[in-house]
Amino acid sequence: MTLVLTGCVQSQRDDTDTGDGDSAAPSDVNSTFVFASSSDPSGLDPAFASDGETFRISRNIFEGLIGVAPGTADPAPLLAEDWTTTDDGLSTTFNLKSDVTFHDGTPFNAEAVCANFDRWFNWEGLAATESLSYYYGALFGGFAGDENALYESCSADDELTATVNLTRAFSGFIPSLSLPAFAMQSPTALEEFGADDVGGSEEAPEYSEYAEGNPVGTGPFTFDSWSPGESVVLQAYPDYWGEQGQVQEVVFRVIDDPTARRQALEAGDIDGYDLVAPADTAALSDAGFNVMQRDPFTILYLGFNQAIEELQDVRVRQAITHAIDRDALVTQVLPEGTEVASQFIPPVVNGYNEDVTDYPYDPDRARELLAEAGYEDGFEIDFNYPVNISRPYMPNPEEIFVALSGQLEEVGITVNPVSNEWTDYLDLMRGSADHGIHLLGWTGDYNDTDNFVGVFFGSTSNEWGFDNPELFTALSEARQLPDVDEAGARYQEINEQIAQFVPGVPLAHPAPSLAFNERVTSYPASPVNDEVYNLIELSE
Amino acid sequence: MLRTIGRRLLLLIPTLFGLSVLLFFWVRALPGGPAAALLGERATPEAIERINEAYGFNRPLPEQYITWLGRLLQGDFGNSIETRRPVLEEFINRFPATIELSILALIIAVGIGIPLGYWAARNHGKLFDHISVGMSLLGITIPVFFLAFMLKWLFAVQLGWLPTTGRQDRGVDATHFTGFYVLDGFLTGEYDAAWNAFIHLLLPALALATIPLAIIVRITRASVLEVVNADYVRTGRAKGVSKQIIRNRFVLRNAMLPVVTTIGLQTGLLISGAVLTETVFAFPGIGAFLANAIFARDFPVLQGFVLFIAVAYALINLLVDISYSIIDPRVRIQ
């Protein structure tokens, strides 16, 4: 019986078998799961990646020491069963899960853990630049020889105990390890396929053989093949330590165009896709497809550039905030499941302040404030927004712009629309002071407040155009608090401090939608996209 | 003849050189750079600076150009910034897909366009003529992406006859060695694979063929109308030459010259048409890749691909010129 079942599952087209089999893999289920990605992965080595499509794949191949509690953004045990950190926050000892092997047979143990930490720390040259090792550089302060480097050393105390020492405390250390960039990779494979040989010249960096086609982790799926522009295929790892699940083969089909993804789902060519356009969710639902929302882990904001004279007056910034009807925005143009924002972090993030000062929709108050600031007749301002782009926090910038500019005109502010294509737009926001109020946002990587407010308001920037040393200092101090609760309390204060300063309007926390074929009865939707396909349930 | 071809090929060198200069400076004149595209929301000025430093984008432009040209002369087109693979390899991997698509589109455009244009001319002023002219006008004006979505909606979503995206289904036993999937299927005897690849080609090829098809109908019609009324045709008829000979030798052969020119031009344009069509059908050819490279400011890919496409375009034009002398002995390329 088992033999018949296995054969059936692998050929995945044979539906004549009526074996009553076990419940995990009913024999009449097509165990190939096809998901549409919006692009190829940037490579197969997650340590050298920072994009969502790469991580979507690597989350199925690799596992980190720390995982994410299902449905939340909170860190949870994964390859480390538990851990203890010394009071000074400098040293963390991880107790590792036993009987775990990498896909190539290499045992997962303390030595493998240290090999990974040492690998990251010792990168140099091109490997140590943002385009490759963005996350390590950003979170671990730097590499071997850098004064700022956070990592000091790693020791394998015994087979299943590893201790990582840091040069200073970092409250985000544990949660950051849930990022796919810090997943555990097989030291044998890393060496065999020259993972760190990001060779080529400076102008023409080249991925290693490892990142091109030999990624080896401990996750429920092993790498099978990658045809650039077409698909990436994974197969179930028979010796996986955890639950294997129903899915035996995963195909990530590259479909760049959003409408083409929808049509592929409707035609039955794929089982699901991500970031469903808000305009499509209702139609797909009505047609019988399963549409689900992730809990939002995003923030969409209207930023103020204080290099603009009018915006230097806090009353004007408050007036704009009062002029905006966030409830209307959310119900009119943002996807289902979107929450109205009161601050620059989503509610599930540590440090969320329930009692933060809010500026409710009140056009009369807005006009009053403008008059107080000397703009009885309003003023004219550039409103920048990007076009032809959809981000998880901003699925439809054009519509958001239209909704907001209408509200601003109501209180007498004349909006001068300035739109740009995405890369130009980013350049304009980050590289120059030549912009006014603008739409932008962020999708969190893991549960760390600094990953939101620290990124926005940690130092002077062209985007915001203000210098607020008190805020900068508060953020830099909070970052170094070793205790999560203590840090949470500090961040609540900081969120209030930001609310008083009104650097921009936190608009909403849009919820990214996924759509699936009817046969997908359960999908492990996660606010931080920690979605591993052995947990998918299929009905046919 | 051979000398002519040789000379035309030699002339290609200064053309390509000029193009390389234009391309190099033109892509760098685009606002935004690859660093912003790579980093997305995280593109702080410092991070952009460090990446530009690492890739050499902050060096003086002439210096960058000379470095690039030097490598180019050694056959090194650099690596894609997005995928980090050699540009030449990316092109070679994707070009067969685009060629396969273009050939089918061309077969559709020529195979339907010439007979349709001919019959429209022969039925000049009648209903069939009006319908053909009307349809071809629609073919030229309808936006390709809209047509592509409608074709998919009808044939894939509603009727379920054809796939919406891709080149070949997974699970089909297929051996690939030429990169032309239909051809591979025939060569290896895997007819299922060939058929599967063929049905994947149909919708994108139809979408891609619309504009050339419409243009070919119109040119053929106009050209046939002109020739049909020519003196030598009238003389031929008066002398009692058979209808068949009149049609094939007198009319069609003479009417074909402008049509062949048009086909040549349209073949070159198919490659740019593929940019849109391939994106909509997630068809992994050079078009979709190039579209993405423009968006990502992937300089090496833009420079390399446009050069390769220019070479292909020049070669197609050369073929068109050669075919003139076959169709019309009066034309001597000398």
Interface residues (C-beta under 8 A of the other chain):
Chain A: Q12 R13 T32 S39 D40 S42 G43 S50 D51 L126 T129 E130 S131 Y134 A138 G200 E202 E203 A204 P205 E206 Y207 E212 S227 P228 G229 E230 S231 V233 V251 R253 V254 I255 D256 D257 T259 A260 Q263 A264 E266 A267 G268 D269 R391 E421 W422 T423 D424 L426 D427 R430 G431 L440 G441 W442 V455 S461 N462
Chain B: P31 G32 G33 A35 A36 A37 L38 L39 G40 E41 R42 A43 T44 P45 A47 I48 R50 I51 A54 Y55 G56 T67 D76 G78 N79 I81 E82 T83 R84 R85 P86 E90 N93 R94 F149 K152 W153 A156 V157 G160 P163 T164 T165 G166 R167 R170 G171 T279 V280 F281 A282 P284 G285 A288 F289 A291 N292 F295 A296 R297 P300
